[in-house]
């Protein structure tokens, strides 16, 4: 029995409808799921409520690991910042409605002021407390600023808030030029979720995008080393398959989810 909870990030089977994504995750054996705010918003506009989504999740025994994502909060000020917070509050309310603990808080594309980012992150965390959601700090390997673990961690240190957590991701560690040792020293209770994926040998690292991600162990990343670090620090949370590969989107989503789960299990030794 694995010490981890295995989840499906629904980006992996993006073309499927929201309810189909939930059904596929449940029927293929995942324990949890990551949902996207855009899917939830589209469902609300069509049906007026997320109640049926929550019922479907409960029917398949799926917990919601995170809902993705909160944008424009980190580097904004003034009216733009207030608009970003209002949108973040709406998105966190969606996450709460489907039973999530976390909303993923994404960084901007450009170079960011980490001091301002930390102050704004603390504000976002306080807003999350009102809603019942913990915004989890994400770094993205392909952005100019917050593209490594250390950058996200600095934002968290400036925020100095007990609810701060980080989203770890093999592809982003690699794409941002980091090392797996960057994960060392992060306490287990500060990891919101560990996204799981692999990166191919080509194109070159700096040219890779989300679309280049491949199934775990189909690429060149030291996934077993990363899992070993998670075990060393006592992490027992969610590991979530997160792929954005268009070639997988063209295949049967149930088959993709099933293959992904088996490759996850093999990579983590479950």
LOTORFI-861442 format. One line per 2 residues: number of its first residue (from 1); for each residue x, y, z of N, C-alpha, C, O. Coordinates in steps of 0.02 Angstrom, whole numbers. Layout:
% LOTORFI-861442
NUM	X/Y/Z/X/Y/Z/X/Y/Z/X/Y/Z ~ ...
This chain:
% LOTORFI-861442
1	43/-60/0/0/0/0/44/62/0/88/69/43 ~ 33/107/-47/74/167/-53/59/215/5/2/219/29
3	111/252/26/100/304/77/70/366/46/50/412/82 ~ 67/368/-21/42/426/-56/-30/415/-81/-52/359/-92
5	-66/471/-90/-131/470/-122/-120/487/-196/-91/539/-212 ~ -143/443/-241/-130/453/-312/-189/488/-345/-247/468/-338
7	-173/542/-381/-225/585/-410/-214/593/-484/-159/584/-511 ~ -268/612/-517/-267/629/-589/-280/704/-595/-334/728/-577
9	-232/740/-622/-244/810/-641/-281/807/-708/-256/777/-756 ~ -339/840/-712/-381/830/-771/-353/863/-834/-381/854/-888
11	-299/901/-828/-264/925/-888/-239/867/-930/-231/874/-991 ~ -228/810/-899/-201/751/-933/-249/725/-986/-228/698/-1037
13	-314/733/-973/-365/711/-1021/-410/770/-1039/-471/765/-1039 ~ -380/826/-1054/-415/890/-1061/-476/889/-1107/-526/920/-1089
15	-475/856/-1165/-534/862/-1209/-598/832/-1180/-653/850/-1203 ~ -593/788/-1132/-653/757/-1103/-693/810/-1064/-665/859/-1040
17	-759/799/-1059/-801/843/-1019/-788/834/-945/-759/784/-924 ~ -808/882/-905/-794/881/-833/-821/818/-800/-784/785/-764
19	-883/801/-812/-911/741/-780/-877/677/-805/-870/629/-768 ~ -857/676/-868/-820/619/-894/-752/613/-861/-729/558/-847
21	-719/669/-849/-655/668/-815/-661/638/-745/-619/598/-724 ~ -713/657/-710/-725/630/-643/-739/555/-646/-711/516/-607
23	-781/535/-693/-798/464/-700/-737/423/-718/-726/370/-689 ~ -697/448/-765/-637/411/-786/-587/404/-729/-559/350/-718
25	-577/458/-691/-531/455/-634/-555/403/-584/-515/363/-558 ~ -619/403/-570/-646/355/-521/-642/284/-546/-622/239/-509
27	-662/272/-608/-665/204/-635/-597/174/-649/-590/113/-648 ~ -546/215/-661/-479/188/-673/-439/178/-610/-383/152/-612
29	-465/200/-552/-433/183/-489/-395/237/-453/-360/224/-405 ~ -403/300/-475/-372/355/-439/-409/368/-374/-469/354/-368
31	-373/394/-325/-404/410/-260/-424/483/-255/-466/501/-214 ~ -394/525/-297/-406/597/-293/-402/626/-363/-384/592/-412
33	-420/690/-368/-422/724/-433/-403/797/-423/-414/825/-369 ~ -374/826/-475/-363/899/-476/-407/928/-532/-405/905/-589
35	-446/977/-514/-492/1009/-560/-467/1079/-579/-422/1107/-547 ~ -496/1106/-632/-477/1172/-657/-536/1220/-651/-593/1202/-665
37	-521/1281/-630/-574/1331/-622/-612/1344/-686/-672/1355/-685 ~ -578/1343/-743/-612/1356/-806/-666/1304/-819/-720/1321/-844
39	-652/1241/-804/-702/1188/-812/-761/1200/-765/-819/1191/-784 ~ -746/1219/-703/-799/1231/-654/-841/1291/-674/-902/1290/-666
41	-809/1343/-699/-847/1402/-721/-893/1385/-779/-951/1406/-780 ~ -868/1347/-827/-910/1327/-884/-969/1286/-860/-1024/1293/-886
43	-958/1242/-811/-1012/1200/-786/-1064/1243/-749/-1124/1234/-758 ~ -1040/1291/-709/-1086/1335/-674/-1129/1375/-723/-1189/1384/-712
45	-1099/1399/-776/-1136/1439/-825/-1190/1398/-859/-1243/1424/-878 ~ -1177/1334/-868/-1226/1291/-902/-1278/1264/-854/-1337/1257/-873
47	-1257/1249/-792/-1302/1215/-745/-1321/1256/-684/-1367/1238/-647 ~ -1285/1310/-672/-1303/1355/-618/-1276/1337/-550/-1280/1377/-503
49	-1247/1278/-542/-1224/1255/-476/-1171/1201/-485/-1169/1167/-536 ~ -1128/1195/-434/-1078/1141/-435/-1100/1082/-392/-1060/1037/-378
51	-1163/1081/-370/-1187/1028/-326/-1181/960/-358/-1160/912/-325 ~ -1198/954/-422/-1193/889/-455/-1121/867/-463/-1106/807/-462
53	-1076/914/-471/-1005/897/-474/-982/867/-408/-948/816/-407 ~ -1001/899/-353/-983/872/-287/-1014/803/-276/-982/759/-248
55	-1076/793/-298/-1107/728/-291/-1070/675/-331/-1060/619/-306 ~ -1049/692/-392/-1013/644/-433/-946/626/-401/-926/568/-401
57	-912/675/-374/-848/662/-339/-859/614/-281/-821/567/-270 ~ -912/626/-243/-928/584/-186/-946/513/-209/-926/464/-177
59	-984/508/-263/-1005/443/-289/-945/400/-308/-946/339/-299 ~ -893/432/-335/-834/394/-356/-779/392/-302/-725/366/-314
61	-794/419/-243/-747/416/-188/-684/457/-200/-630/439/-176 ~ -690/511/-237/-632/552/-255/-627/613/-210/-675/652/-205
63	-570/622/-179/-557/686/-145/-528/734/-197/-500/713/-248 ~ -535/798/-184/-508/849/-230/-443/876/-200/-443/908/-147
65	-388/862/-234/-323/882/-208/-312/957/-213/-293/990/-164 ~ -325/984/-272/-321/1056/-283/-370/1076/-337/-395/1034/-374
67	-383/1141/-341/-416/1171/-399/-368/1224/-426/-336/1260/-388 ~ -363/1229/-492/-313/1269/-526/-347/1319/-572/-390/1299/-611
69	-330/1382/-570/-276/1415/-535/-296/1487/-521/-343/1514/-550 ~ -257/1519/-476/-266/1590/-459/-211/1630/-495/-152/1612/-492
71	-232/1684/-529/-185/1722/-570/-184/1796/-549/-230/1820/-517 ~ -130/1830/-569/-125/1904/-566/-124/1933/-496/-130/1994/-489
73	-117/1893/-445/-118/1917/-377/-49/1938/-352/-44/1981/-307 ~ 5/1910/-380/71/1915/-350/105/1982/-363/137/2009/-318
75	99/2009/-423/138/2068/-441/96/2129/-456/120/2177/-486 ~ 33/2127/-435/-11/2184/-449/-19/2229/-387/-7/2208/-331
77	-40/2290/-401/-54/2338/-348/-117/2377/-367/-141/2373/-424 ~ -144/2415/-320/-199/2460/-335/-262/2424/-359/-279/2370/-335
79	-296/2455/-407/-359/2428/-432/-351/2360/-466/-393/2316/-459 ~ -296/2352/-502/-283/2288/-535/-276/2232/-483/-299/2176/-494
81	-245/2248/-428/-237/2198/-375/-304/2181/-343/-318/2123/-328 ~ -345/2231/-332/-411/2218/-303/-454/2175/-349/-491/2131/-325
83	-449/2187/-414/-485/2145/-462/-460/2073/-459/-498/2026/-463 ~ -394/2067/-454/-364/2000/-450/-387/1963/-388/-401/1903/-390
85	-392/1998/-332/-415/1967/-270/-488/1947/-274/-508/1894/-248 ~ -529/1988/-305/-600/1971/-313/-607/1908/-354/-648/1864/-338
87	-568/1903/-408/-571/1843/-450/-543/1783/-412/-570/1728/-418 ~ -491/1794/-373/-463/1739/-333/-514/1714/-283/-519/1654/-271
89	-551/1760/-252/-602/1740/-204/-656/1698/-237/-679/1649/-209 ~ -677/1718/-298/-727/1679/-335/-700/1608/-349/-736/1559/-342
91	-638/1605/-371/-609/1540/-388/-599/1496/-326/-610/1436/-329 ~ -578/1527/-271/-571/1488/-210/-639/1464/-184/-643/1410/-155
93	-691/1503/-195/-758/1481/-175/-779/1419/-215/-812/1375/-189 ~ -759/1417/-279/-772/1357/-319/-736/1297/-290/-763/1242/-285
95	-673/1308/-271/-634/1253/-242/-667/1228/-178/-670/1167/-167 ~ -690/1273/-137/-724/1253/-75/-788/1214/-90/-805/1167/-55
97	-823/1235/-142/-887/1203/-159/-879/1130/-180/-924/1090/-171 ~ -820/1113/-208/-809/1043/-229/-768/1005/-178/-749/947/-190
99	-753/1036/-121/-720/1000/-67/-645/1001/-67/-613/959/-34 ~ -615/1047/-104/-542/1050/-105/-514/1084/-43/-549/1123/-10
101	-452/1068/-27/-416/1103/26/-375/1161/-2/-366/1212/30 ~ -350/1152/-64/-303/1199/-93/-328/1227/-159/-364/1195/-197
103	-307/1290/-172/-309/1319/-239/-236/1334/-258/-198/1359/-217 ~ -218/1318/-319/-150/1331/-342/-142/1404/-361/-180/1430/-402
105	-94/1438/-330/-81/1509/-342/-21/1516/-388/36/1506/-367 ~ -34/1534/-450/18/1535/-502/55/1602/-504/27/1654/-488
107	119/1600/-524/159/1661/-529/148/1695/-597/120/1665/-643 ~ 169/1758/-603/165/1793/-667/217/1767/-716/264/1732/-697
109	210/1786/-779/256/1764/-831/324/1799/-827/375/1770/-843 ~ 324/1862/-805/385/1901/-806/423/1898/-740/403/1862/-694
111	477/1936/-736/516/1942/-675/473/1976/-622/439/2025/-637 ~ 474/1950/-562/429/1975/-509/469/2001/-449/524/1978/-435
113	439/2048/-415/466/2073/-352/446/2024/-297/387/2021/-278 ~ 494/1986/-272/477/1933/-224/454/1961/-157/415/1930/-122
115	478/2021/-140/455/2052/-77/381/2070/-83/342/2055/-38 ~ 362/2103/-138/292/2118/-150/252/2053/-155/196/2048/-129
117	281/2004/-189/247/1940/-197/232/1908/-130/178/1880/-121 ~ 279/1912/-84/269/1883/-18/214/1919/21/173/1888/55
119	214/1985/16/162/2024/50/94/2008/20/45/2000/57 ~ 91/2003/-46/27/1988/-79/6/1916/-65/-54/1901/-61
121	55/1871/-59/38/1802/-43/7/1797/26/-41/1760/37 ~ 35/1833/74/6/1833/141/-67/1858/139/-111/1831/171
123	-78/1911/100/-146/1937/92/-192/1884/61/-249/1876/82 ~ -166/1849/11/-205/1796/-22/-221/1740/27/-277/1713/26
125	-173/1722/69/-184/1670/119/-237/1690/170/-278/1649/191 ~ -237/1753/189/-288/1777/235/-357/1776/202/-406/1759/235
127	-360/1793/139/-423/1789/102/-446/1716/97/-505/1702/102 ~ -398/1671/88/-414/1600/85/-444/1575/150/-488/1532/149
129	-421/1601/206/-449/1581/271/-523/1600/275/-562/1563/305 ~ -542/1656/246/-612/1676/246/-655/1627/205/-713/1615/222
131	-626/1599/152/-662/1555/107/-658/1482/129/-701/1441/113 ~ -604/1466/166/-592/1396/185/-547/1359/138/-552/1298/131
133	-501/1396/105/-455/1368/56/-385/1393/70/-376/1450/91 ~ -335/1350/57/-265/1370/64/-235/1379/-6/-227/1330/-42
135	-218/1440/-25/-183/1450/-89/-112/1422/-84/-74/1439/-39 ~ -94/1380/-132/-28/1347/-131/17/1379/-184/-1/1385/-242
137	76/1400/-162/122/1437/-205/154/1392/-257/182/1340/-242 ~ 147/1413/-320/174/1375/-376/231/1412/-409/230/1473/-415
139	282/1375/-432/333/1403/-476/326/1369/-544/305/1311/-548 ~ 343/1404/-597/336/1378/-665/403/1384/-702/429/1439/-709
141	429/1329/-724/496/1328/-753/505/1371/-814/561/1390/-830 ~ 451/1386/-850/457/1423/-913/445/1498/-907/446/1533/-957
143	432/1523/-846/423/1596/-838/491/1628/-823/539/1593/-806 ~ 494/1694/-828/559/1729/-820/579/1738/-747/638/1744/-732
145	530/1739/-702/545/1755/-632/543/1696/-585/595/1667/-569 ~ 483/1679/-562/476/1626/-511/475/1558/-546/422/1529/-558
147	535/1534/-562/541/1473/-602/579/1417/-567/592/1365/-597 ~ 595/1427/-503/629/1375/-464/600/1371/-394/565/1416/-371
149	614/1315/-362/590/1305/-293/610/1363/-249/570/1387/-209 ~ 673/1385/-255/698/1437/-209/660/1502/-215/653/1538/-166
151	634/1517/-276/596/1579/-284/529/1574/-249/508/1621/-214 ~ 495/1519/-259/431/1509/-224/440/1508/-149/399/1535/-112
153	494/1477/-127/507/1473/-55/521/1542/-26/501/1556/31 ~ 555/1585/-64/567/1653/-39/502/1691/-31/493/1727/18
155	456/1683/-78/390/1715/-71/356/1690/-8/326/1730/29 ~ 361/1625/5/330/1597/65/363/1624/128/329/1637/178
157	429/1632/127/464/1658/186/444/1730/200/436/1749/258 ~ 438/1770/148/417/1840/157/346/1842/186/330/1882/230
159	303/1798/160/233/1796/184/230/1777/257/188/1803/294 ~ 273/1732/279/277/1711/349/208/1694/377/188/1719/429
161	173/1651/340/105/1634/359/101/1558/371/129/1520/333 ~ 67/1537/424/64/1465/439/30/1423/386/41/1362/382
163	-12/1453/344/-48/1415/293/-10/1409/227/-35/1378/180 ~ 49/1439/222/86/1438/159/109/1368/142/132/1330/185
165	103/1350/78/126/1285/52/152/1295/-18/141/1347/-49 ~ 187/1244/-43/216/1246/-110/191/1188/-152/176/1134/-127
167	187/1200/-217/172/1148/-266/238/1127/-298/273/1168/-327 ~ 256/1063/-291/317/1037/-322/300/1000/-386/247/971/-393
169	347/1003/-434/333/975/-500/399/958/-535/440/1003/-546 ~ 411/895/-552/474/875/-585/489/915/-648/545/937/-658
171	438/923/-692/449/958/-754/471/1030/-741/518/1054/-774 ~ 440/1064/-695/457/1134/-682/526/1140/-648/562/1188/-661
173	543/1092/-605/611/1093/-576/663/1088/-632/711/1126/-634 ~ 652/1041/-678/697/1031/-735/697/1091/-782/751/1117/-799
175	639/1113/-802/633/1167/-852/662/1233/-826/689/1272/-865 ~ 657/1245/-761/683/1306/-732/757/1304/-717/785/1353/-693
177	789/1247/-731/861/1241/-719/879/1222/-648/936/1232/-626 ~ 830/1197/-610/843/1176/-541/870/1105/-536/882/1072/-587
179	879/1083/-475/903/1015/-461/855/982/-412/818/1017/-376 ~ 855/916/-410/810/882/-364/828/897/-291/785/893/-247
181	891/914/-279/911/930/-210/877/994/-186/876/1008/-126 ~ 849/1033/-232/812/1093/-211/752/1075/-168/727/1118/-131
183	729/1013/-173/673/990/-133/692/976/-61/649/975/-17 ~ 756/965/-49/777/946/19/766/1005/67/778/1063/49
185	745/989/126/734/1041/176/664/1069/177/647/1107/222 ~ 623/1051/127/553/1074/129/513/1026/173/509/967/157
187	485/1050/227/447/1005/271/386/975/236/357/1006/192 ~ 369/915/255/313/880/223/249/920/227/210/920/179
189	238/955/283/175/991/291/172/1056/251/122/1091/251 ~ 228/1072/217/229/1131/174/221/1113/100/226/1157/56
191	210/1050/86/200/1027/17/125/1016/6/96/971/37 ~ 94/1056/-36/23/1049/-49/8/989/-94/-39/952/-82
193	49/980/-145/39/926/-193/105/916/-230/143/964/-239 ~ 117/855/-251/176/841/-293/150/819/-362/125/764/-370
195	156/865/-410/136/848/-478/185/797/-507/245/800/-492 ~ 160/752/-548/203/697/-572/201/696/-648/148/696/-679
197	261/693/-677/269/694/-749/342/681/-765/383/671/-719 ~ 359/680/-828/429/670/-849/442/716/-908/395/743/-938
199	506/725/-924/526/767/-980/569/728/-1029/610/687/-1007 ~ 560/738/-1093/599/701/-1143/669/727/-1150/686/781/-1124
201	712/690/-1185/781/711/-1197/784/770/-1246/830/810/-1244 ~ 735/774/-1291/733/829/-1338/660/850/-1347/615/809/-1341
203	648/915/-1362/696/968/-1377/739/987/-1317/728/961/-1262 ~ 787/1032/-1326/829/1054/-1270/787/1082/-1213/732/1107/-1224
205	814/1077/-1153/776/1097/-1093/743/1165/-1100/684/1173/-1085 ~ 782/1215/-1122/756/1284/-1124/703/1294/-1177/670/1346/-1179
207	694/1245/-1221/643/1251/-1273/580/1211/-1257/530/1216/-1293 ~ 582/1173/-1203/525/1131/-1187/467/1172/-1158/476/1222/-1123
209	407/1148/-1175/345/1178/-1149/304/1124/-1116/322/1065/-1117 ~ 249/1144/-1086/204/1095/-1054/186/1039/-1102/178/981/-1081
211	179/1054/-1166/158/1005/-1216/209/949/-1225/192/896/-1252 ~ 270/959/-1201/322/908/-1209/322/856/-1153/357/806/-1157
213	283/868/-1101/282/821/-1045/262/751/-1068/220/743/-1113 ~ 293/700/-1037/277/631/-1054/260/592/-990/270/617/-934
215	234/531/-999/218/488/-942/279/480/-896/336/483/-920 ~ 268/470/-832/322/455/-786/365/396/-809/338/344/-829
217	430/405/-807/481/356/-827/487/347/-902/525/304/-924 ~ 451/387/-941/461/386/-1014/511/440/-1035/524/449/-1094
219	538/477/-987/584/530/-1002/650/522/-966/672/466/-954 ~ 682/578/-950/751/577/-925/758/601/-852/814/604/-826
221	703/617/-820/708/646/-752/718/592/-699/697/534/-707 ~ 751/612/-645/764/565/-590/704/563/-543/706/590/-488
223	650/532/-566/589/530/-526/598/489/-463/571/506/-410 ~ 635/434/-468/645/393/-408/684/431/-355/671/423/-295
225	731/474/-376/767/515/-328/721/565/-294/728/578/-234 ~ 675/593/-332/628/640/-303/581/605/-254/566/632/-201
227	557/547/-272/514/509/-227/551/491/-163/522/493/-109 ~ 615/475/-169/655/459/-110/658/519/-63/654/510/-2
229	665/579/-91/667/639/-48/600/649/-14/598/665/46 ~ 545/640/-51/479/646/-20/472/597/39/445/615/91
231	495/537/29/491/487/83/535/506/142/516/496/200 ~ 594/534/127/640/554/181/609/607/226/618/605/287
233	572/653/197/543/707/238/476/688/267/446/726/305 ~ 452/627/251/390/603/280/328/626/245/274/625/274
235	334/647/182/275/669/145/229/609/132/251/557/107 ~ 165/618/148/116/565/137/54/592/101/-1/566/109
237	64/645/63/8/677/30/-4/653/-40/6/594/-56 ~ -26/698/-82/-50/682/-150/7/686/-201/45/734/-202
239	12/634/-242/52/636/-303/4/634/-361/-36/587/-366 ~ 8/684/-405/-44/692/-456/-14/693/-526/31/733/-541
241	-39/650/-569/-17/647/-638/-41/709/-675/-101/720/-684 ~ 7/751/-697/-11/813/-732/27/817/-798/87/830/-799
243	-9/804/-852/19/807/-919/-22/854/-962/-81/865/-949 ~ 10/883/-1012/-24/928/-1059/-6/909/-1131/-3/952/-1175
245	5/846/-1142/32/823/-1206/-24/814/-1257/-67/772/-1248 ~ -24/853/-1312/-77/848/-1362/-84/778/-1393/-138/759/-1414
247	-28/741/-1396/-33/673/-1424/-75/628/-1379/-111/584/-1404 ~ -72/638/-1313/-115/600/-1267/-188/623/-1273/-234/583/-1266
249	-197/688/-1284/-266/714/-1291/-302/683/-1350/-364/681/-1352 ~ -264/660/-1400/-294/629/-1458/-311/556/-1449/-341/525/-1493
251	-292/527/-1392/-305/456/-1378/-366/448/-1333/-394/497/-1308 ~ -386/386/-1323/-443/372/-1279/-426/396/-1208/-377/372/-1179
253	-465/441/-1179/-447/469/-1114/-444/417/-1058/-403/422/-1013 ~ -487/368/-1062/-486/316/-1011/-421/276/-1015/-392/258/-963
255	-398/263/-1076/-336/226/-1085/-277/268/-1060/-232/241/-1028 ~ -277/331/-1076/-223/376/-1053/-220/378/-977/-166/373/-947
257	-278/385/-945/-280/386/-872/-255/321/-842/-219/321/-793 ~ -275/266/-873/-254/200/-848/-180/189/-855/-147/166/-808
259	-153/205/-913/-80/198/-924/-43/243/-875/7/222/-846 ~ -66/305/-868/-33/352/-822/-31/326/-751/19/333/-717
261	-86/297/-728/-88/271/-660/-39/214/-650/-4/212/-600 ~ -36/169/-698/10/113/-692/83/136/-693/124/110/-655
263	98/185/-734/166/212/-737/183/250/-672/240/249/-649 ~ 134/284/-644/145/317/-579/162/265/-526/211/273/-488
265	122/213/-523/134/161/-472/203/130/-479/237/118/-430 ~ 222/117/-541/288/87/-553/344/133/-532/394/112/-503
267	336/198/-546/388/246/-531/397/258/-456/453/269/-433 ~ 343/254/-419/348/267/-347/354/202/-307/362/203/-246
269	351/146/-342/358/81/-308/297/61/-270/302/25/-220 ~ 238/82/-293/175/65/-259/151/-4/-279/99/-27/-255
